[in-house]
Amino acid sequence: MSLRTAGARLLVFIRQLRTRLQRGTIQAEPPYAGVIREATECIGSPSRAAAFRDANGLSRLEEAIETAEADDHPELARTGRQALHALQRQPSTRSAGRGSDIPPEQ
């Protein structure tokens, strides 16, 4: 893709985004809400949960929970705590299919 094509596509995207913001079809959310939503969407999918954990997701989630509480969003913080608990209990993809204390075959 040429630089000119990329620039044109970016301008179209910006115009569409501006229109959606003006119409109110996009609602901005604080960054911590996005982290909590991302964590919640990972529950039940070992591969997505592992990717979230590998991307330092658990510490980002803990920070998001604290920020939600400080920002007076107790329901969002509760959802974050539930997601954190579920992600901590969910086995990693590396240990799936084998006992937790059994080393892999060599």
SULKAPE-V209912 format. One line per field, one symbol per residue. ss: DSSP state (H for helix, E for strand, C for the rest). phi: phi as a letter, one per 20 degrees, with the letter a starting at -180 (. if undefined). burial: + if it has 24 or more other C-alpha atoms within 12 Angstrom, else -. A space follows every 50 residues. Layout:
ss = ???
phi = ???
burial = ???
This chain:
ss = CCHHHHHHHHHHHHHHHHHHHHHCCCCCCCHHHHHHHHHHHHCCCHHHHH HHHHCCHHHHHHHHHHHHHHCCCHHHHHHHHHHHHHHHHCCCCCCCCCCC CCCCCC
phi = .fffffffffffgffffffffffneddfcfgffffffgfffefndgffff ffffemfffffgffffffffemcfffffffffffffffefffffefnbff defffd
burial = -------------------------------++-++++++-++--+--++ -++---++-+++-+++++-------++++++-++--++-+++-------- ------
